[in-house]
C-alpha cells in the first residue's frame, strides 16, 4: 500500500484508496528519478482545506510502499480540484 506524507504541521498523510495514481516517474538519462506525481481523490473536497491551509509548496514529502521509501523530495506544485495532483521533486 502506498502512503504519502508531507512534513507540514501537523503532517499531512494519505494512503490508498485516497491515492488514486502514482507517476509516471520522470527519469533522467542516468536512471535517476528527479520527479514524481501523486494524485489524491478529492471528489467531495475533503482534502482542500488541509492542503490549502498547510501551504505545502517546498515542504519535504516522502512516498512509501509497504513502509519502504520509494521517493523522497519536496513539493513543487499542487493542483486542487476533484483530484489533488501533487508534483514532487527530489
Secondary structure in CASP SS format (residue, H / E / C, confidence):
PFRMAT SS
TARGET T0000
AUTHOR 0000-0000-0000
METHOD secondary structure of the structure
MODEL  1
X C 1.00
X E 1.00
X E 1.00
X E 1.00
X E 1.00
X E 1.00
X C 1.00
X C 1.00
X C 1.00
X C 1.00
X C 1.00
X E 1.00
X E 1.00
X E 1.00
X E 1.00
X C 1.00
X C 1.00
X C 1.00
X E 1.00
X E 1.00
X E 1.00
X E 1.00
X C 1.00
X C 1.00
X C 1.00
X E 1.00
X E 1.00
X C 1.00
X C 1.00
X C 1.00
X C 1.00
X C 1.00
X E 1.00
X E 1.00
X E 1.00
X E 1.00
X E 1.00
X E 1.00
X E 1.00
X E 1.00
X E 1.00
X C 1.00
X C 1.00
X C 1.00
X C 1.00
X C 1.00
X C 1.00
X H 1.00
X H 1.00
X H 1.00
X H 1.00
X H 1.00
X H 1.00
X H 1.00
X C 1.00
X C 1.00
X C 1.00
X C 1.00
X C 1.00
X E 1.00
X E 1.00
X E 1.00
X E 1.00
X E 1.00
X E 1.00
X C 1.00
X C 1.00
X E 1.00
X E 1.00
X E 1.00
X E 1.00
X E 1.00
X E 1.00
X E 1.00
X E 1.00
X E 1.00
X E 1.00
X E 1.00
X E 1.00
X E 1.00
X C 1.00
X C 1.00
X E 1.00
X E 1.00
X E 1.00
X E 1.00
X E 1.00
X E 1.00
X E 1.00
X C 1.00
END
